[in-house]
């Protein structure tokens, strides 16, 4: 049975050497490609040379959708997390995790699955908190993993964090 309310936790995964709360798309191309090469070498072979262009196109879509959702264009690119309590062992290129309360964040949005996959679909949409809460209340979240329980996540709910002032201090 699906929970009646959305999970209270958000998990952000990151690489210790680069630190948390970073967005690859904010970097110059040469630095972003260097980091992508490091990530491929540490276990993310699906990060093809086209990944950065696809990621930036996805973020352009996210920015347009967030502007519609919030009535105002966000002032920064999003940071990403998973809704729920996810471990950090499933992604060797980002082996660290921080968990924090969803309620502690300012503006957030959600995609049912990875935003890059969602952006390429015809039924794509960005959800706000109210729409996500309605899905949980209706029990329409059955296939979405809300914890990795020691296994790689398949269908997860991605959280886009649009305000950095509310992030936890480390």
C-alpha positions in Angstrom: 0.0 0.0 0.0 1.4 3.4 -1.0 1.9 6.0 1.8 -0.8 8.7 2.0 1.8 11.4 2.1 5.1 12.0 0.4 8.3 11.1 2.1 9.8 13.7 4.4 13.4 13.1 3.3 15.4 14.2 0.3 18.7 12.4 -0.5 21.5 14.3 -2.4 24.4 12.2 -3.6 27.8 13.6 -4.5 31.5 13.0 -4.9 33.5 13.9 -1.8 36.3 15.5 -3.8 34.0 17.9 -5.6 31.6 18.5 -2.7 27.9 18.5 -2.4 25.4 20.8 -4.1 27.1 21.3 -7.4 25.6 21.5 -10.9 27.7 20.2 -13.8 25.9 22.6 -16.2 27.3 25.7 -14.4 30.8 24.8 -15.3 32.7 25.7 -18.5 32.7 22.9 -21.1 36.3 21.9 -20.6 35.8 21.4 -16.8 32.5 19.7 -17.2 33.9 17.3 -19.7 36.9 16.6 -17.4 34.5 15.7 -14.6 32.4 13.5 -16.9 35.5 11.6 -17.9 36.3 11.0 -14.2 32.7 9.8 -13.6 32.9 7.4 -16.6 36.2 6.1 -15.3 34.7 5.5 -11.8 31.7 3.5 -13.1 29.3 5.6 -15.1 30.0 4.4 -18.7 26.6 5.6 -20.0 27.8 9.2 -19.7 28.5 9.6 -23.4 30.2 12.6 -25.0 26.7 13.9 -25.9 25.6 13.9 -22.2 26.5 17.5 -21.4 24.5 18.8 -24.4 21.5 16.6 -23.4 21.8 17.7 -19.8 21.9 21.4 -20.7 18.8 20.9 -23.0 17.0 19.2 -20.2 17.9 22.0 -17.8 16.5 24.6 -20.4 13.2 22.6 -20.3 13.3 22.4 -16.5 13.8 26.2 -16.3 10.9 26.9 -18.6 8.7 24.5 -16.7 9.8 25.9 -13.3 9.0 29.4 -14.5 5.4 28.2 -15.3 5.1 26.4 -12.0 6.4 29.2 -9.8 5.2 32.2 -11.8 8.8 33.4 -11.9 12.0 32.2 -13.6 14.4 30.6 -11.0 17.5 32.6 -10.5 19.8 29.6 -10.7 20.1 26.2 -12.2 18.6 23.3 -10.1 20.4 21.0 -7.8 19.2 17.4 -7.7 18.1 14.9 -5.2 16.0 11.8 -4.7 12.7 11.9 -2.8 13.1 9.4 0.0 16.0 7.8 1.8 18.5 6.5 -0.7 21.9 4.9 0.1 25.0 6.0 -1.6 26.5 2.7 -2.7 24.7 2.4 -6.0 26.7 5.2 -7.8 30.4 4.8 -7.5 31.0 8.1 -9.2 29.0 9.8 -6.4 29.5 7.7 -3.3 28.5 10.2 -0.6 24.9 11.1 0.5 23.3 13.8 2.5 19.7 13.4 3.7 17.7 16.3 4.8 14.0 17.3 5.4 12.0 18.2 2.3 10.1 20.7 4.5 13.4 22.6 5.1 13.7 23.5 1.4 12.3 26.5 -0.4 11.2 26.1 -4.0 11.4 22.5 -5.2 9.9 20.6 -8.1 9.7 16.9 -8.9 9.8 14.6 -11.9 8.6 11.0 -11.9 11.9 9.6 -12.9 15.1 11.1 -14.1 14.5 14.5 -15.5 16.6 13.7 -18.7 14.3 10.8 -19.4 11.1 12.8 -18.5 12.2 15.7 -20.8 12.4 13.4 -23.8 8.8 12.0 -23.4 5.7 13.4 -24.8 3.8 13.2 -21.5 6.5 15.1 -19.7 5.7 17.3 -16.8 7.2 19.0 -13.8 5.3 18.7 -10.5 5.0 21.0 -7.6 4.5 20.0 -4.0 0.7 20.1 -4.3 0.6 17.9 -7.4 3.0 15.4 -5.8 1.0 15.3 -2.5 -2.2 14.6 -4.6 -0.4 11.6 -6.3 0.5 10.2 -2.9 -3.0 10.8 -1.5 -4.5 9.0 -4.5 -2.1 6.1 -4.1 -0.7 6.8 -7.6 3.0 6.3 -6.7 3.2 2.5 -6.6 6.0 2.0 -9.1 8.2 4.7 -7.8 11.0 3.6 -5.5 11.2 5.8 -2.3 14.3 4.0 -0.9 17.0 2.0 -2.7 17.1 -0.6 0.1 20.6 -1.6 -1.0 19.8 -2.0 -4.6 20.2 0.4 -7.6 17.1 2.7 -8.0 15.1 2.2 -11.1 12.0 4.4 -11.0 12.6 7.2 -8.5 11.2 10.6 -8.0 13.8 13.3 -8.7 13.8 16.5 -6.7 14.9 19.7 -8.3 16.1 22.2 -5.7 15.8 25.8 -6.9 16.9 27.8 -3.9 20.2 27.3 -2.3 19.7 29.4 0.8 17.7 26.6 2.4 20.3 23.8 2.0 21.9 22.2 5.0 25.2 23.6 6.2 28.0 21.0 6.2 
